């Protein structure tokens, strides 16, 4: 039998949110990658120019003006897209790795579960943002430490989700057959249990991107985690708030890009949720 082609309206209804969210993310990613070409090779976004500070949009050739440190706002937005897109993806990848390993151990080994689950319950009582703030102050400023700090504040939900999936999967007949045939625990976990959790991990990855971005912006707004010379939108909002009355664009422009990118991540996550959910129901 020939497989029926999906009608255009049905395709848009099913994949429209993924297309919109993915399009926004790709546009932001392209802006970050090609930032040197967009802003020009002569512009250094990492340097401050005190004699050029607080220029209004359009003044002296600055498209969106300059901030209180004399840095080109247009360049800060373009280069800041690298942080806004790159860090959420990196944090989610590390979060899934840590959470998956912990969840597999907890779900497959009851004795380890008794200890690790109690520790996770204790940590789960503390807000994720507070945990991220604590780790950022412990590890110090660097992009790598910032990613690890955010991942350590978010892996608990992933671990608990994977643990629940493992507890249900380990009761399946094919898992019991693997044990009877002498398969090692590592083979059972990574060749049979882990692939069964793939949809859960994909869904968790896509739906968590927006939350990571907002946490990152909040920490950057507090000047925590990243170095101040690294262009990022949260720090730009923090810097511009003191001049909001006289120069509101210093806050409004990066805030607009934060909203647009968060919307893109949210649409991508919701689209993935609906597609994976409909796949499970079918």
C-alpha positions in Angstrom: 0.0 0.0 0.0 1.2 3.5 -0.8 1.8 5.8 2.1 -0.6 8.7 2.0 1.0 12.1 1.6 0.3 14.6 4.3 -1.7 17.5 3.2 -0.1 21.0 3.5 -2.4 22.2 6.2 -1.9 19.0 8.2 1.9 19.3 7.8 1.9 22.9 9.0 -0.4 22.0 11.9 2.0 19.2 12.9 5.4 20.7 12.2 4.6 24.5 12.1 5.9 25.3 15.5 9.1 23.3 14.9 9.6 25.3 11.6 9.0 28.6 13.3 11.1 27.9 16.3 13.8 26.3 14.3 13.8 29.2 11.8 14.3 31.7 14.6 17.1 29.7 16.2 18.9 29.2 12.9 18.6 33.0 12.1 20.1 33.8 15.5 22.8 31.2 15.0 23.7 32.5 11.6 23.9 36.0 13.0 26.4 34.8 15.6 28.5 32.8 13.2 28.7 35.5 10.6 29.0 38.4 13.1 32.4 39.4 11.8 31.0 39.8 8.3 27.8 41.6 9.5 29.5 44.2 11.7 32.8 44.4 9.8 36.3 43.2 10.5 37.4 46.5 12.1 34.9 46.3 15.0 36.2 44.6 18.1 33.3 43.6 20.4 35.6 42.7 23.3 37.3 46.1 23.7 35.9 49.2 25.5 36.3 52.7 23.9 35.7 55.3 26.6 35.8 58.2 24.1 33.0 56.6 22.1 30.6 55.9 25.0 26.9 56.6 25.1 26.4 57.4 21.4 22.8 57.5 20.3 21.6 55.2 17.5 22.9 56.5 14.1 25.4 58.8 15.7 28.9 58.7 14.2 28.0 55.6 12.1 26.9 53.5 15.1 23.7 51.8 14.0 22.3 51.2 17.5 24.7 53.5 19.3 27.2 52.5 22.0 26.9 51.5 25.7 28.4 53.2 28.8 31.7 51.5 28.0 31.9 52.7 24.5 31.1 49.3 22.9 29.2 49.1 19.7 25.6 47.9 20.5 25.1 46.4 17.1 28.2 44.3 17.4 27.3 43.3 21.0 23.9 42.0 19.8 25.4 40.1 16.9 28.3 38.5 18.9 26.0 38.0 21.9 23.9 35.6 19.7 26.8 33.1 20.0 26.4 33.0 23.7 22.6 33.0 23.6 22.5 30.0 21.3 25.7 28.1 22.1 25.4 28.0 25.9 21.8 26.7 26.1 22.7 23.8 23.7 25.9 23.1 25.6 24.2 23.2 29.0 21.4 20.9 27.8 23.9 18.4 26.4 25.9 18.3 29.6 22.7 18.1 31.7 21.4 15.1 29.7 24.7 13.3 30.0 24.9 13.8 33.8 21.2 13.2 34.4 21.1 10.1 32.1 24.1 8.4 33.9 22.6 9.2 37.3 19.2 8.0 36.3 20.4 4.8 34.8 22.3 3.9 38.0 19.4 4.8 40.2 16.9 2.9 38.1 19.0 -0.2 37.7 20.7 -0.6 41.1 18.3 -0.4 44.0 21.1 0.1 46.7 22.6 3.0 44.8 19.1 4.4 44.3 18.5 4.6 48.1 21.4 6.9 48.6 21.4 9.0 45.4 17.7 9.6 45.4 17.8 10.9 48.9 20.5 13.3 47.9 18.6 14.4 44.8 15.4 15.0 46.9 17.4 17.3 49.2 18.8 19.2 46.3 15.4 19.4 44.6 14.1 21.4 47.6 16.5 24.3 46.6 15.5 26.4 43.6 17.6 25.7 40.5 18.6 29.3 40.1 20.0 29.4 43.6 22.0 26.2 43.0 23.4 27.7 39.7 24.3 30.9 41.5 26.1 28.9 44.3 28.1 26.8 41.8 29.0 29.9 39.7 30.5 31.5 42.8 32.3 28.3 43.8 33.8 27.5 40.4 34.6 31.1 39.4 34.2 32.9 36.1 34.7 31.1 32.8 32.4 29.8 30.0 33.2 26.2 30.9 32.5 26.7 34.6 29.3 28.6 33.7 28.0 25.7 31.6 28.9 23.1 34.3 27.2 25.2 37.0 24.0 25.5 35.0 24.0 21.8 34.2 24.5 20.7 37.8 21.6 22.9 38.8 19.3 21.2 36.2 20.3 17.5 36.0 18.0 16.3 38.8 14.8 16.5 36.8 16.4 14.5 34.0 17.8 11.9 36.4 14.4 11.4 38.0 12.7 11.1 34.6 15.3 8.5 33.4 15.1 6.6 36.7 11.3 6.3 36.2 11.7 5.0 32.7 14.4 2.5 33.7 12.2 1.2 36.5 9.5 0.4 34.0 11.7 -0.9 31.2 13.7 -3.3 33.4 10.5 -5.3 34.0 10.1 -6.0 30.3 10.6 -9.6 29.1 13.4 -8.8 26.7 15.5 -7.3 29.5 15.0 -10.4 31.6 16.0 -12.5 28.6 19.2 -10.5 28.3 20.0 -11.2 31.9 19.4 -14.9 31.5 21.7 -15.0 28.4 24.5 -13.5 30.5 24.5 -10.0 29.1 26.5 -7.6 31.3 24.8 -4.7 33.0 26.6 -2.2 30.8 25.4 -3.9 27.7 21.9 -4.1 29.0 21.8 -0.4 30.0 23.5 1.1 27.0 22.2 -1.2 24.2 18.6 -1.8 25.4 17.5 0.5 28.2 19.1 3.7 27.0 17.7 3.5 23.4 14.2 3.1 24.9 14.7 6.5 26.6 15.7 8.3 23.4 12.4 10.1 22.9 12.3 11.2 26.5 15.8 12.6 26.2 15.1 14.4 22.9 11.9 15.9 24.4 13.7 17.0 27.5 16.6 18.6 25.5 14.3 20.7 23.3 11.8 21.8 26.0 14.6 22.9 28.4 16.4 25.3 26.1 14.2 28.3 26.9 14.6 27.8 30.6 18.4 27.6 30.3 18.5 30.8 28.3 16.4 32.6 30.9 18.6 31.3 33.7 21.7 32.4 31.8 20.3 35.8 31.2 19.4 36.2 34.9 22.9 35.2 36.1 24.5 37.5 33.5 22.2 40.3 34.6 23.8 39.8 38.1 27.3 39.8 36.5 27.8 36.2 37.6 29.5 33.4 35.7 30.7 34.9 32.5 33.5 37.4 32.1 32.3 41.0 31.6 34.1 41.4 28.3 32.2 38.5 26.6 29.2 40.0 24.7 25.9 38.7 26.2 22.5 40.1 26.2 21.8 39.7 29.9 24.8 41.8 30.8 23.8 44.5 28.3 20.4 44.8 30.0 22.2 45.1 33.3 24.6 47.8 32.0 21.8 49.8 30.3 19.3 49.9 33.2 21.1 52.8 34.9 20.6 54.9 31.8 17.1 53.6 30.9 15.4 57.0 31.2 17.9 58.8 28.9 18.9 55.9 26.6 16.1 53.2 26.8 17.4 51.5 23.7 20.3 50.1 25.7 17.8 47.9 27.6 15.0 47.5 24.9 17.2 46.2 22.1 18.9 43.3 24.0 15.6 42.6 25.8 13.8 42.2 22.4 16.4 39.7 21.2 16.1 37.8 24.5 12.3 37.6 24.0 12.6 36.5 20.4 15.1 33.8 21.1 13.2 32.5 24.1 10.1 32.4 21.9 12.0 30.4 19.3 13.2 27.9 21.9 9.7 27.6 23.3 8.1 27.0 19.9 10.7 24.4 19.1 10.2 22.6 22.4 6.4 22.7 22.1 6.6 21.5 18.5 8.8 18.6 19.6 6.4 17.8 22.4 3.4 17.5 20.1 5.2 15.4 17.5 6.7 13.0 20.0 3.4 12.9 21.9 1.5 12.1 18.7 4.1 9.5 17.7 3.6 7.7 21.1 -0.2 7.7 20.7 0.1 6.2 17.3 
